[in-house]
Amino acid sequence: MRLLRRSLLPALLAGSALLLRDGRLLRCWWWLRQRWLRSFLTETDVVDPERLRRIGGVDVSFVKGSETDACAALVVLDAATLEVIHTSCRRVVLTAPYIPGYLAFREVRFLLELLAELREAAPHLYPDAILVDGNGVLSGVPTIGVGKSLHRVDGLTKGTVAALTAQLDRRAPSGALLRTSEPASAAGGIRPVVVSVGHGLSLPSALDVVRRCSRHRIPEPVRQADLRSREWLREHGAAAEEEGG
């Protein structure tokens, strides 16, 4: 089944390119792809979360003022120390439009390329699991989604976040609100992250991995990918777009 998925992925990406000019057709196409990919989703542990040695983080930072010019970043951290042991960044141009709920289809190709290059060049640094600011990566690697805000999780809306935050670690079938840091003050409020099952790890295991990877509100793999992609843009003469949330 994994070979089938890999063989069909280029065709699926090509299909998206043909539909870029019609937003309605593209949304329909991506909707169909999401449901097809869901058939491959594994919400149980395919690895022992206690034995993860390397944890990856991926992110895309945009050049300030641009909706298409960006830097894709992959970092790999030592799971025990949370020290960065690999970083790769690349300037990319996104051609697909942003459609809420379908962000992965806009960005995932570049992140997959970085993972493929790492596997080829330094397989000993390839991550055992990946944290992504979203819900998953089409890599076959166990993946955990870590969102800064709640968008679409099993029918929930942003209007329910305040009520759910009062019951932290509140779990939906495939996700949970998790507090990874304390508020700066009593009046500062609590800002949880949204942890979702990406692939290959159960929700309890995903929550455990995120807790162990968190020094700040945003887990360190995703945080480092974001910081280093922005640093790369600055070093190459482009300011990064400020990110909220």
N, C-alpha and C positions, 0 to 999 in steps of 0.2 A: 504493500500500500504506500510506503514511503517513496519507493521508486516511481510509482504512478504519480504521486503528488509532484515530485521533482520534474518529471518529464512533461507534465501538463502546465507547470508554472510559467514557462516562457510563453506558451500560447495564451494563457490568461492575461499576462502582462501586455502582450501584443494586442489582444482584444480591447484592452482599456485604451491603448493608444489610438485605435481606430475610432473610438467613441468620444474622444476628448472635446470635440466641437459641440456636442449636444449634451448639456448637463443632465437632462432628464433621462436620456438613454444611459449615460454613464452611471448615474445613481442606481438605475435598475440593474445594470450589469454588475456593479459592485455589491448590490444587495444579494444577487444570485451567488456571487463568489463567496460572500460571507457564509451563506448557508451551506455551500458545498464544502468549504474548509472546516466548518463546524463538525462535519462527520468524522474528521480526523482528530478532533480534540480529545485529549486524555486528561481527566480530572482526578487521577490517582497518581501516586508517586512511582515514577519509572526509575528514579535514583533515590538513594538514601540522603535526605537533606542534611544529616549530620556529617556526611562524608564529602560534602562539596569542598573542593580544594581551590577552585578559581570561579569567581562570579563576575560576569560581564555586565556592562551598562551601556546603553546606546541612547543617542539623542541627536536632534537636528536643531541648530541655531541659525537664525536668519540674519542676513545683513540688514542693518537699520534702514528702514524705508523701502525694503524690497519684499515682495511676496514670493519670489522665486529663487533668488540668489542666497545660498546657505552653505553651512558647513556640517557635514555628517561626521559623527564621532563614535568611536568604539573604544571603551576602556575595559581592562581586565584587572580585577583586584584579587589579592591573596585573601581567601575567605577567613583565615585565622587572624590576620593583622589588619585587614582592610587597606593595605598599602597597594598603590597602583603599580602593576608589573608590566603593563602594556598599554600604549595609547596609539591610536591611528585616527587621523583626521583627513578629510577630503573636501575640497570646494565642489559643490554640486549645484545644478540648476534644475529646479522642479518644474515639470511641464504639466502635471495634472492639477486640476483646481482643488481648492479646499472645500470639502463637503462635510459638515458635522456628522460624526459617527463613522466616517470612512477615512480618517487621517492616515491609517497605515498604508492604504493603497497609494497614497501620494508620496510617502517617504521610504517605504520598506525596501525598495530595490537597492538603494544606496547602502543601507545597513547590511543587507545580505551580501553585497559585494565585499564590504569590509570584513565580514565574518569569513567568507570564502577565501580571501587573501590571507587572513591570519592562519586558517587551517592549512593552507598550502605552504606558507613561509615558516611558521613556528607552531606546529601542532601541539607542542608541549605547553603552550600558553593558551590554548583554546579553552574557552569557559565551559564549566560543567553545568552552569545555569546562567540565565540572562535576566536582568531587570530592565524594563522598558517603560518610558513615560507613555503608557497606552495599555494595550491588552494582549500583545503577543508578537512573535516574530516567526516568519515562515522558514525556520532553520532546522527544525527537528530537535533543537536543544530545549530542555526544560526551561520554561519562560514564566515570569511573573509580571503582571501589569501593576504599575504604581502610578496612580493619577493624582495630580495636585488638587483637582476639584471633581465634583460629581457631575457627569453629563448624562449618560444613558446606561443605567444599570438595572436590568429587570423591571423596567417601567418606572423607576424612581426619577424624580426631578430635583432641580436645585432647591425648590421650595421645601423639600423634606429634610435637607441636610441639617438644619438647626435642631430639629427634633431628634434626629438620629444621633447627632453628636453628643447629646445628653446621655446616650446609652452606648458609649464607645465600645468598639469591637462588635458592634451590632452586625450580624451576618445576613447577607442575602445568599441565595443558592450558590452563586459563583463569585461572591465578593464580600468585602467587609470594610468598614471604616476603622482605621487603626491610628491611635495616637502614638507618634514616635518621638515626641518631645513635649516638654512642659511649657505652658504659656509664660511669656516674659514677665507678666504681672497678673495679679488676681483679676484685673479688669481686661486683661489682654485677650481673653477668649481662647478656645481650643481649636486648632486647625488640624484635623486628622488628614491622613492620606487615604486614598481609595485603593485597596489591594484587591486585585482580581486574578482569578485562575487564568493563566495564559495557556500553558500546555505542559503536561508531564509532571506536575506537582499538585497535590491536593491543597485545598484552601488552608487547613491547619498548618501544613508544611510551608506554604507560601508566606503565611503570617509569621511563622517562626524565623524564616530566612530574612524577611524584611526587618524584623526586630533586631536580629543579630548584625545586620548591615547598616544600622542607623546610628550615626553620631549626632545628626541634626534632624530637622523635620523630614527632609528628603533623603532617602536611603543613599548611602555613599556611592554605589556604582552609578546610579542615574545622576546624582549631584556632580560627580567627577566628570562624567561625559558632558554635561551641560557646561561646567566651568572650563573644561579644556577646549571644547569647540569654540567658545567665546574668546578664549585666549588665543587660539589659532587664528581667528578672524582678525583680532587686533594686531597680531604679529605680521599679518599679511595685508595690512592697510585697510581693513574694513571693520567698522564698529558693529557690534551685534545688537539686534533688536532687544530692548528690555522686555523681560518676561514677567507677567503678573502671576499671582496665585502662589 
